[in-house]
Amino acid sequence: MTDAAPGASPGEPRYGWVVVWACFACLAIVFGAAYSFAAFFESFAREFEAQRADVSVVFGLSGLTYFLLGAGAGVLGDRFGPRAVSVAGMLCIAGGLFAASFAQSLHALYVAYGFGIGVGVALVYTPSIGAVQPWFSRRRGLASGIASAGIGAGTLVIPLVASFAIAAWGWRDAMRAIALLSLALGLAAALLLRRRPAAAGLDAAATGVSLSQAMRTSRFWWLYLSIAVSSVAMFTPFAHVTPSARDLGIAESQAVGLVGVIGIGSLVGRFVISALADRLGRLLTLIVLQLAMAAAYIVWQLAAGYAALFAFALLFGLAYGGIVALLPAIATDLFGHRAVSGIIGTLYSGAAFGNLLGPVGAGAAFDRFGSYAAVQWTCIAICALAAYAAARVAGGAPIGVTVPGR
């Protein structure tokens, strides 16, 4: 009896697909909880009589935290395994949500939601997505795409659930309900995670370079730059597309639903584009997606109604989902399995300040100018710069790790 799944490539054990779907569920829970911020945005603004920039700090702090701590969480995952670290992350997610439901000030919300959610996402994301990569070689892009599609699924479902729960119970009880849901489903999924024995150094397949060796290459830093600059554009819509829709007089359910539309586009991007990238080349596909995200911002800038905002959200989600799905596979292509979680986490630390500056800067620009036009044109330029940096990765000198799909 073979250990490989039917149709799998040699060296791709069947349990790898269990890890893929466990990672999918973990990411759906943690990012669904984080991106449910869109549903709570208006409640926070009313409850604490705050401007958009001030409320946006809540979302920005959570992203800043999980991207900054991602490197450390990845190292912990490499050392202790993804299961233990992700279980701790799920406890932080539930605890952060539950504590935030009792917040009596915006500053208390910054600590509970911003830092609580941020620490939880960090402890789940890089260890779980890093656990997927060593199980696959030929179909790494597809496996990574399916796993990271959990982000899109969570983005699609949980903000809408939160919106209905807020309408029925109020924002505090709604947040407590999401905390309990995250705890139950999240722990069940995290317990299924397992790293491949090769990734633990038990056979010769654990090839690649260390984190310090990767950081001494120009390819690492061009990829880091691409992630860092694009993050400003990648996270702004999650906080501001819903308020933007409200400004146009769009109904609340449709406005919040735009985050779900991003989730739909993201799901398609992760499943379809990541599979195509295995054939077309993952770095080339990354460049195209960065430019597609710039095109999406042009659509948003021209939007005058729901149909155009729907088109923006779908195209943006497609590009965003494909980019996020490809990055872990590209990192493994370039640097191998040896320290994959630590390398992915360190690369994603580049997104930390963009995740904070994008939403908060957009809120400040709106508060000052009364529109998002300056934000939209800035993000178009940023996406073009990210595409250039990705092109420099593609043109860099090889570092001795040869992986299919490169």
Secondary structure, DSSP 8 states (H G I E B T S, - for coil): --SB-TT--TT-BTHHHHHHHHHHHHHHHHHHHHHTHHHHHHHHHHHHT--HHHHHHHHHHHHHHHHHHHHHHHHHHHHH-HHHHHHHHHHHHHHHHHHHTT--SHHHHIIIIIIHHHHHHHHHHHHHHHHHGGG-STTHHHHHHHHHHHHHHHHHHHHHHHHHHHHHH-HHHHHHHHHHHHHHHHHHHHTT----GGGGTSSTT--B--HHHHTTSHHHHHHHHHHHHHHHHHHHHHHHHHHHHHHTT--HHHHHHHHHHHHHHHHHIIIIIHHHHHHH-HHHHHHHHHHHHHHHHHHHHH--SHHHHHHHHHHHHHHHHHHHHHHHHHHHHHHBSTTHHHHHHHHHGGGHHHHHHHHHHHHHHHHHHSSSHHHHHHHHHHHHHHHHHHHHHHTS---S---TT-
